Amino acid sequence: GKILVYSGDTNGDESFWQLARGADTLIMDASVGSKVFVKKGRQPTHTSPQQAGMLADRAGVKRLILFSLYDFEEKPEMIEAAAKYFKGEIIYPSDLDQFEI
């Protein structure tokens, strides 16, 4: 079977990667803009694309889907921020997109 890990709002707690370890797909909150993360660091209730990328890399997942995104930055910037840390497939979905697990 396939393993899907879905994260609601989270601050990127270091123990989270253990839950996602070896997952085929990680769906991860990335509502803190990458520029905000660089400027202010880790936030108490949400993660950035960078944190999502770090966690996906550490967990060894195959695919990362970013969600809970706002219009703080353009799609390429958000993907690039995650890709600095995660070399697997990164998806920045549009509303109503569907994915095969």
N, CA, C and O of each residue as an XYZ file, in Angstrom:
404
protein
N       0.806     -1.189      0.000
C       0.000      0.000      0.000
C       0.851      1.254      0.000
O       2.073      1.205      0.140
N       0.196      2.339     -0.155
C       0.831      3.660     -0.160
C       0.610      4.338      1.182
O      -0.382      4.085      1.865
N       1.548      5.201      1.551
C       1.445      5.925      2.815
C       1.252      7.409      2.511
O       2.044      8.021      1.794
N       0.185      7.969      3.069
C      -0.140      9.388      2.941
C      -0.122      9.988      4.335
O      -0.761      9.471      5.252
N       0.614     11.083      4.490
C       0.631     11.807      5.760
C       0.119     13.208      5.486
O       0.603     13.899      4.589
N      -0.869     13.618      6.273
C      -1.496     14.932      6.126
C      -1.285     15.716      7.409
O      -1.617     15.242      8.496
N      -0.742     16.895      7.284
C      -0.515     17.752      8.438
C      -1.477     18.921      8.408
O      -1.564     19.639      7.411
N      -2.187     19.107      9.482
C      -2.971     20.325      9.631
C      -2.026     21.443     10.048
O      -0.818     21.348      9.829
N      -2.554     22.479     10.636
C      -1.717     23.577     11.108
C      -0.714     23.030     12.118
O      -1.085     22.332     13.062
N       0.531     23.347     11.913
C       1.596     22.868     12.800
C       2.731     23.874     12.796
O       2.848     24.689     11.881
N       3.555     23.814     13.807
C       4.702     24.716     13.842
C       5.976     24.021     13.378
O       7.072     24.557     13.546
N       5.840     22.840     12.801
C       7.015     22.137     12.300
C       7.821     21.467     13.381
O       9.040     21.341     13.266
N       7.152     21.035     14.430
C       7.806     20.340     15.534
C       8.737     19.258     14.998
O       8.379     18.520     14.081
N       9.910     19.171     15.564
C      10.912     18.226     15.088
C      10.456     16.779     15.133
O      10.938     15.963     14.347
N       9.536     16.435     16.035
C       9.082     15.049     16.120
C       8.155     14.678     14.962
O       7.900     13.497     14.725
N       7.653     15.679     14.245
C       6.713     15.398     13.155
C       7.339     14.533     12.072
O       6.656     13.690     11.491
N       8.611     14.719     11.793
C       9.256     13.955     10.718
C       9.154     12.463     10.978
O       9.105     11.674     10.034
N       9.120     12.060     12.253
C       9.001     10.638     12.572
C       7.669     10.067     12.112
O       7.599      8.918     11.674
N       6.622     10.859     12.210
C       5.300     10.420     11.731
C       5.285     10.266     10.220
O       4.612      9.386      9.684
N       6.025     11.119      9.542
C       6.025     11.135      8.077
C       7.092     10.224      7.470
O       7.173     10.100      6.248
N       7.892      9.599      8.291
C       9.028      8.807      7.814
C       8.622      7.808      6.734
O       7.761      6.954      6.949
N       9.259      7.932      5.563
C       9.062      6.987      4.466
C       7.747      7.100      3.726
O       7.425      6.229      2.918
N       6.977      8.148      3.975
C       5.684      8.300      3.309
C       5.854      8.514      1.809
O       6.842      9.090      1.354
N       4.882      8.043      1.062
C       4.875      8.294     -0.375
C       4.524      9.751     -0.652
O       5.103     10.382     -1.536
N       3.559     10.282      0.121
C       3.118     11.665     -0.067
C       2.935     12.329      1.286
O       2.312     11.768      2.188
N       3.482     13.529      1.418
C       3.287     14.369      2.597
C       2.546     15.621      2.153
O       3.020     16.360      1.290
N       1.392     15.853      2.741
C       0.630     17.080      2.492
C       0.867     17.963      3.707
O       0.495     17.613      4.826
N       1.493     19.115      3.472
C       2.019     19.918      4.579
C       1.614     21.377      4.499
O       1.693     22.004      3.442
N       1.184     21.899      5.617
C       0.894     23.324      5.787
C       2.141     24.141      5.447
O       3.242     23.821      5.896
N       1.965     25.179      4.664
C       3.084     26.076      4.339
C       2.578     27.509      4.232
O       2.865     28.214      3.265
N       1.817     27.926      5.248
C       1.171     29.231      5.162
C       2.025     30.400      5.624
O       1.626     31.554      5.462
N       3.185     30.128      6.192
C       4.113     31.208      6.531
C       4.969     31.458      5.286
O       5.686     30.564      4.837
N       4.896     32.632      4.747
C       5.664     32.949      3.549
C       7.156     32.713      3.751
O       7.668     32.877      4.858
N       7.846     32.332      2.694
C       9.275     32.027      2.816
C      10.075     33.248      3.256
O      11.052     33.115      3.994
N       9.675     34.429      2.813
C      10.386     35.645      3.222
C      10.150     35.951      4.699
O      11.049     36.432      5.389
N       8.934     35.669      5.184
C       8.624     35.862      6.602
C       9.474     34.919      7.445
O       9.989     35.307      8.494
N       9.618     33.679      6.981
C      10.427     32.700      7.719
C      11.881     33.156      7.811
O      12.503     33.048      8.868
N      12.419     33.664      6.709
C      13.803     34.136      6.706
C      13.964     35.301      7.682
O      14.968     35.394      8.389
N      12.983     36.174      7.715
C      13.062     37.375      8.539
C      12.762     37.111     10.021
O      13.447     37.635     10.899
N      11.718     36.283     10.297
C      11.249     36.124     11.678
C      11.456     34.734     12.266
O      11.280     34.533     13.468
N      11.830     33.774     11.419
C      12.045     32.421     11.924
C      10.759     31.643     12.118
O       9.701     32.007     11.603
N      10.878     30.578     12.864
C       9.766     29.654     13.118
C       8.599     30.365     13.793
O       8.792     31.142     14.728
N       7.402     30.098     13.321
C       6.189     30.694     13.867
C       5.471     29.674     14.758
O       5.692     28.472     14.610
N       4.616     30.135     15.681
C       4.027     29.215     16.656
C       2.957     28.255     16.124
O       2.736     27.206     16.729
N       2.295     28.575     15.026
C       1.168     27.727     14.608
C       1.182     27.277     13.152
O       0.304     26.518     12.741
N       2.136     27.716     12.377
C       2.178     27.358     10.958
C       3.632     27.160     10.518
O       4.566     27.616     11.177
N       3.796     26.467      9.386
C       5.129     26.262      8.843
C       5.301     27.017      7.533
O       4.334     27.460      6.913
N       6.531     27.146      7.141
C       6.904     27.795      5.882
C       7.234     26.721      4.849
O       7.353     25.548      5.203
N       7.384     27.099      3.580
C       7.827     26.131      2.578
C       9.200     25.548      2.926
O       9.461     24.371      2.677
N      10.076     26.384      3.504
C      11.397     25.887      3.887
C      11.272     24.781      4.930
O      11.903     23.730      4.807
N      10.462     25.019      5.951
C      10.274     24.009      6.993
C       9.644     22.742      6.426
O      10.039     21.631      6.781
N       8.668     22.913      5.548
C       8.036     21.750      4.916
C       9.079     20.949      4.143
O       9.098     19.720      4.204
N       9.948     21.652      3.415
C      11.013     20.983      2.672
C      11.989     20.265      3.587
O      12.407     19.144      3.295
N      12.352     20.896      4.683
C      13.270     20.275      5.646
C      12.661     19.005      6.242
O      13.316     17.967      6.332
N      11.398     19.110      6.646
C      10.731     17.954      7.245
C      10.563     16.824      6.236
O      10.762     15.655      6.567
N      10.198     17.174      5.005
C      10.033     16.156      3.957
C      11.356     15.450      3.687
O      11.397     14.232      3.509
N      12.429     16.220      3.658
C      13.748     15.635      3.426
C      14.144     14.715      4.573
O      14.578     13.584      4.353
N      13.996     15.199      5.769
C      14.381     14.410      6.942
C      13.564     13.124      7.047
O      14.080     12.085      7.461
N      12.293     13.200      6.672
C      11.416     12.026      6.744
C      11.629     11.072      5.574
O      11.195      9.921      5.624
N      12.291     11.541      4.528
C      12.534     10.686      3.372
C      11.286     10.397      2.560
O      11.138      9.308      2.006
N      10.382     11.377      2.489
C       9.167     11.179      1.695
C       9.478     11.314      0.209
O      10.518     11.853     -0.169
N       8.576     10.824     -0.623
C       8.789     10.884     -2.070
C       8.213     12.149     -2.692
O       8.777     12.700     -3.637
N       7.081     12.605     -2.151
C       6.396     13.759     -2.758
C       5.869     14.664     -1.658
O       5.360     14.195     -0.640
N       5.997     15.968     -1.877
C       5.533     16.986     -0.937
C       4.483     17.843     -1.621
O       4.726     18.416     -2.683
N       3.322     17.922     -1.005
C       2.262     18.805     -1.506
C       2.069     19.905     -0.465
O       1.714     19.632      0.681
N       2.303     21.139     -0.872
C       2.147     22.291      0.007
C       0.700     22.764     -0.023
O       0.085     22.820     -1.088
N       0.151     23.107      1.149
C      -1.220     23.625      1.168
C      -1.332     24.741      2.198
O      -0.365     25.082      2.879
N      -2.516     25.294      2.293
C      -2.804     26.418      3.184
C      -1.947     27.606      2.773
O      -1.351     28.287      3.608
N      -1.902     27.836      1.469
C      -1.040     28.872      0.904
C      -1.805     30.172      0.704
O      -2.986     30.166      0.356
N      -1.137     31.250      0.923
C      -1.709     32.573      0.726
C      -0.967     33.256     -0.419
O       0.010     32.722     -0.944
N      -1.426     34.407     -0.790
C      -0.826     35.120     -1.914
C       0.332     36.034     -1.502
O       0.543     37.082     -2.113
N       1.078     35.640     -0.471
C       2.227     36.447     -0.045
C       3.326     36.430     -1.094
O       4.038     37.416     -1.284
N       3.454     35.301     -1.768
C       4.510     35.110     -2.742
C       3.976     34.329     -3.933
O       2.920     33.701     -3.858
N       4.707     34.377     -5.014
C       4.315     33.656     -6.215
C       4.647     32.170     -6.078
O       5.520     31.781     -5.302
N       3.947     31.370     -6.832
C       4.132     29.928     -6.820
C       5.595     29.501     -7.005
O       6.069     28.664     -6.237
N       6.327     30.036     -7.984
C       7.728     29.615     -8.157
C       8.595     29.892     -6.931
O       9.483     29.101     -6.613
N       8.348     31.005     -6.240
C       9.135     31.331     -5.046
C       8.894     30.324     -3.927
O       9.825     29.924     -3.230
N       7.638     29.920     -3.762
C       7.296     28.964     -2.706
C       7.916     27.597     -3.001
O       8.460     26.953     -2.103
N       7.834     27.164     -4.239
C       8.419     25.870     -4.618
C       9.939     25.930     -4.472
O      10.552     24.991     -3.963
N      10.539     27.012     -4.910
C      11.996     27.164     -4.807
C      12.458     27.123     -3.348
O      13.490     26.530     -3.035
N      11.690     27.753     -2.465
C      12.050     27.766     -1.047
C      12.043     26.351     -0.470
O      12.943     25.990      0.288
N      11.046     25.554     -0.819
C      10.980     24.166     -0.345
C      12.061     23.319     -1.000
O      12.637     22.438     -0.361
N      12.338     23.586     -2.278
C      13.300     22.788     -3.047
C      14.744     22.977     -2.581
O      15.608     22.164     -2.908
N      15.010     24.021     -1.835
C      16.354     24.193     -1.277
C      16.679     23.069     -0.297
O      17.847     22.766     -0.054
N      15.645     22.458      0.259
C      15.833     21.437      1.287
C      15.324     20.055      0.878
O      15.746     19.047      1.445
N      14.429     20.004     -0.092
C      13.817     18.735     -0.491
C      13.976     18.542     -1.992
O      13.566     19.395     -2.779
N      14.566     17.431     -2.384
C      14.856     17.178     -3.797
C      13.817     16.297     -4.480
O      13.937     16.025     -5.675
N      12.805     15.847     -3.751
C      11.746     15.049     -4.358
C      10.742     15.937     -5.094
O      10.973     17.132     -5.280
N       9.642     15.346     -5.503
C       8.589     16.079     -6.216
C       7.878     17.029     -5.255
O       7.483     16.634     -4.158
N       7.718     18.283     -5.676
C       7.009     19.290     -4.882
C       5.843     19.796     -5.708
O       6.001     20.170     -6.870
N       4.676     19.804     -5.094
C       3.474     20.272     -5.778
C       2.883     21.435     -5.002
O       2.730     21.376     -3.782
N       2.560     22.479     -5.721
C       1.861     23.646     -5.187
C       0.502     23.615     -5.884
O       0.371     24.135     -6.993
N      -0.503     23.020     -5.261
C      -1.774     22.770     -5.949
C      -2.643     24.014     -6.124
O      -2.496     25.021     -5.431
N      -3.540     23.892     -7.070
C      -4.605     24.874     -7.249
C      -5.866     24.296     -6.621
O      -5.951     23.089     -6.390
N      -6.827     25.136     -6.349
C      -8.096     24.656     -5.793
C      -8.674     23.564     -6.678
O      -8.644     23.662     -7.905
N      -9.193     22.538     -6.053
C      -9.872     21.398     -6.692
C      -8.948     20.454     -7.457
O      -9.427     19.551     -8.143
N      -7.629     20.648     -7.352
C      -6.709     19.672     -7.955
C      -6.910     18.317     -7.297
O      -7.265     18.232     -6.122
N      -6.682     17.266     -8.058
C      -6.768     15.907     -7.560
C      -5.458     15.201     -7.819
O      -4.785     15.466     -8.816
N      -5.091     14.286     -6.906
C      -3.825     13.575     -7.024
C      -4.041     12.105     -6.763
O      -4.842     11.718     -5.912
N      -3.320     11.296     -7.503
C      -3.344      9.874     -7.240
C      -2.266      9.575     -6.208
O      -1.122     10.012     -6.336
N      -2.647      8.834     -5.200
C      -1.706      8.476     -4.157
C      -1.028      7.202     -4.590
O      -0.174      6.682     -3.872
